[in-house]
C-alpha cells in the first residue's frame, strides 16, 4: 500500500511517501480502505519529535480517517465488509497512524458514516468534533442558557465548538481575523462575531455580555488568562486544550472570587466509551444539518509534507493562513 510515513522524527521534509506492507487485522480489528484523512496539529508535533510515547518504526502519520470496511477480524461485531466508517484516535499512544491506503483499526474506535456525508467531511471533523464535544459537555457542562466565547471560530476546533454550542442552544460569541473569516463564522451560526484585529476585544465582549460569559474556549497556544478571566461570569468555566509548553501568568484572585473553574484535557485520553457517545451525537448533528465540516483545502496524500508545512505555519508560526482543516486523499 502507499503511505505517508517517517523513519525518524524531523521537519516536514522527513515525511516519505511510498510503499509499506499492507496491515494485517488482529483480534477485534477492522481493515479500512481509507477514503480521506485530515491533518491535526498533534500530527506535526509527533513528526517533529515530541516525546509523548515511543513511535512504531516506520511510523505512519495521522489521527483521523474515513473510508470503507475492507475486512473484519476475529471478535468484531456490528461491522461488515462494505460499511462506511469514520474514526479518530489513531497514531497515538503507540498506535499506527492513518495516512495510508489501508489502515487496521480497533473496532472500538470506528463509527458509522451518516448517509449523505462524504469521507472528506467526517475525516475533517473527527478529532476536532470529538474534542469540542468532550470540552463542552463533559468538562464545561454546557446549558442552552449559556453564552460561549470561542477564540478563532473559523479554526478546526473553534468551528466545531461554535456549531456544537449552537446545536445545544447556547449563544455564541466568536472571534475571527478579517472580514472573510468573520463571514464564515456567521455562516456557521455565530450570534456575534468580533474581528480581533480591530479595536478592544475585551470591551466588545463585555458590551455584548455585561455580566460575563459562562464558557471561554481558548484555542491559542499562549493563553492570556487576565483577558479570559475578565470575561468570565460568576461560576464561569474556561477550557484550555493547546500550548503544551505554555507557562503564562494566572490571575488567581479574580478567578477564585468568581467561583470559576479551569478545565484542561486532551481528547485521546478519553475512553472509547466516552468517544463513542460523542460520535453518536456528532452523527446525529451531521444527519440533521446542525453541523458541517470546515475544510480549507483537499490535497493528495502524496503531498503530506506540504500539508504539514502549511499546518505548522498556521499553528506554530501563528500566521493564521487556514480556515478549517487540510484533508488528504490516498
N, C-alpha and C positions, 0 to 999 in steps of 0.2 A: 504493500500500500504506500501511497505518497503521504508524507507527514512533514510538519514544520517542527524542528526539534533542536536541542543544543547538546553538545558533548560536555561542555564546561560553561559555567556562568560567564557572562561578559556583556558587551554592548549589543545593540540590535544586530550588528554585523555577524555576531556569533551564531545567529539563527541559520540553520541549514534547512533546505527543502529538498527532500529526496526520498528514497525507498527505505522502508523498515519492514520487518516481518509482520504479517497480519497477526493481530492479537487473538489469543485463544480464550474462550469463555470458560470460567470455572463455576464452581457451585454458587448458585444464587446470582449469576451474572447474565447479562444480555449483550449480544453483539449488535451495535448500532451502525448502520451505514449513514455517515454524517452528511447532512444537507447544508448546515450552516453552523458557524461558531462566532463568538464575539470576543473582543479584546477588553480586558479589565486592567485597571492599574496594578493589581496584585500580580498579574502575569508578568509585567515589566520588572517588578521588584524581585521576583523569583529568578527571572532570566538574568538579572544584573548581579545576583549573588546574595540576596537576603537569606540569612542563615536561620530560617524558621524550622526546617527539618531536612533530613537527607533526601536528595532527589534521586529518582531512578536514573540509570545511565544506559542509553541516551534518554533524555527527558523530553517528552512531547509536551509542548506548551498548552495552556488553555484550561479554563474552568467550565465554560458554558458550551452546550451543544443542543442541536435539534436534528432529528433525522428519522430513519425508519428501521424497525427491528429486522435484523438480518437472520439471527438465530437466537435460540433461548437455551440457556444452560440448565443443568440439573437443579431441581428445587425451586424454580421460578414459577409463580402462579400469577395469573391476571394479565400476562403479556403474551402476544403471539406474533409470529413472523408476519410482517407487513404492517404492523401497528405503527402509527406516527407518535413519536415521543419527544420530550424535551427534558433537560435537566441542567444541574449545575454541580458545584462542589467537587469537580474533578481536578486533577493536577495539584491537589492539596493534601497535606498530612501524609505524604509519601505515595499518593495515588498518581497513576499516569494521567496525562492531560488529554485534551480533545482535538487538537489541531491536526487532524488526520482523516483519511478517508473512512477508516473503521475504528471503532472505539469499544472496548469491553468495559461495561459499567455495571456496578452492583445495582440490582433491580430496585432497591430501596430509594435510589436517587433519581429515578425516572418517573415522569408523569405523562398522561395522555395529552397530545396536542389537540386543542379545540378545533372543530370543523371551521373552515373558512379562515384560519390563521396560518400564515406561512412559517416555514422553518426560520427564515430570517427574522421575523418578528419575535418569536418565542426565544430564539437564541439571544437576540439583543436584550431581551427583558429578563432573562433567567436570574442571574446573580443580583442585578440591581433591584428587581421587583421583590425577590425574597428578602433582600436587605431592608428595603423600605417597609415591607410588611412586619418583619420582626421588630424594627425600631418603633413603628407607630403603634402596633397593637400589644406586643409582648412587653416592650420597655416603657413607652410613653402612655399606654392605655388610653389611646385617643378616643374622645367622645365627639358626637355630632355637634355639640355646642362649643367645641374648642376652636380657637384660632391658632393656625400653624404658620410660623415663619420659616421658610426654607431658602437657604443660601444657594443660588445657582439653579433656578428652576428649569433651565434648559440643558442641564447636565444629565449624565446617565442615571445616577441615584436620585438627583434632585427632581428630575421629571417624573419619576415613579412616586416619590414622596408627595409631589403635587397632586398627581392623579389619584393615588390611593386615598389621600386625605379627602379629596372631593368625593370619591366613591363612598366614603364613610360619612359624608355630610358635613365635614368641617369647613371653616372659612380659611382660605389660603392667601398669604402674602408671600410673593416670590420675588427674588432679585434676578436681574439679568443685565448683561453688559451690552448696551446698544439697542437700537430700535428693532432690529431683526429678531434678536433673541427674546426681547420683550413681547413681541407679537406672537412668537412661538409659545411662550408661557400662557398667554391669553387663550390661544387656540387649545391648549391642554386643560383649560378650565380655571386658571388662577383668578381669584376675585380681585386682587390688587397686584400689580407688577411695578417694581421700583428699579429704575436704572441706577446701578450702584456707581456708575461713573459720573453721575450728576447730583450735586447737592449733598446735604447732610442726611445720611441714611437713617440714623437713629431718630432724628426729628421727623422724618417721613413716616416711619413705622409707628411711632407713638401718636402721630396725628390720626392715623387710622385706628389704632387700638390704644386709647389713652390709659387704660388700666393694665396694659401689657398684653403679651401673647401667652398662650398656655403651653405651646411647644415651640422650641427653637431647634431646628435641624441644621447643624453646622457641617458643611462639606469641605471647608478649607483645611489644608494640611497644618496651618498655624492659626488656631482659633484665637479670636480676640474676645476673651472672657469678660472684660469690662463692658464691651459693647453688648454681648449676648445677655449678660445678667441684667443690664439696664432695660432690656426689652421684656424680660420675664414678668408675668403676672404673679400674684400670690399662688404658691404651690405649683409654679411652672416647672416644666421638665425640659431639660436640654439633652440632645442626642449628639454624640461625637463618634465618628467612625473612620477617621483618616488622620494622618500625621503621626506615624509610629515613632518618629524621632523628636516630635514637638515637645517643648518644655516652656509653655507660656505662663505668665503670671496669672494668678487666680484671685478674684476679689471675695475672699471668704466671708467677710462681714455682710456686704449687701446681698450675698447669696443665701446665707442661712437665715437671716432675719425675715426673708420672704417665704420660708419653708420650701425652698426649691430643691430639685434633685437633678443629678447629673448621671447620664447613662452612656456607658461606652460598651461596644460589642463588635464582634466580627461574625459574619453570617456562617462561616464554615465551621464554627464551633457549636452551632445549633444542631440538635439531634435530627436524625432522619424523620422522626415522627413530627417534630416541630416544623421542619421544612415542608413536609407533605401537607400540613394544614395550610401553610402559606400558598403552596401550589394550587390547592383546591380553590381557594378564594381568587387567586390570580386567573385561573382558567375561567371561573365564573365571570369575572370582570372583563376579560377579553371577549367572552362569548356575548356579553350584554352590551359591548361597546363602551364601557366605562373607562377602560384604559387602552392605550395603544403604544406600540413601540416607537421610540425616538431613535432613528438611525441617521447618522451623519453621512456615511458612505458604505458601499459594499465593494470589497476587493477580492481577487482570487487568493486562495490560501498560499500560493507561491509568493505573494507579496507580504508575508507575515512580518518580515524585518521592517519594511516601510510602515506597516501598521503600528509596530512597536515604537518606531521613531516618532510618529505623529502623536501617539498616546503620551509619550514622555514629554514632548514639547507642551502638550496641553496641561498635564498634571504636575510634573516635576519642575519644568521651566515656567509654569504658570502663564503660558501665552494665550490660554482660552481660545483655542482655534477650532474646537469641536462643538457641535450642537447635537448631542446624542452619541450613540455607540458606533464603533467601527465593526462591521460584520465581514467575515471571511467565508468564502465558499470553496470547498475542495474541488 
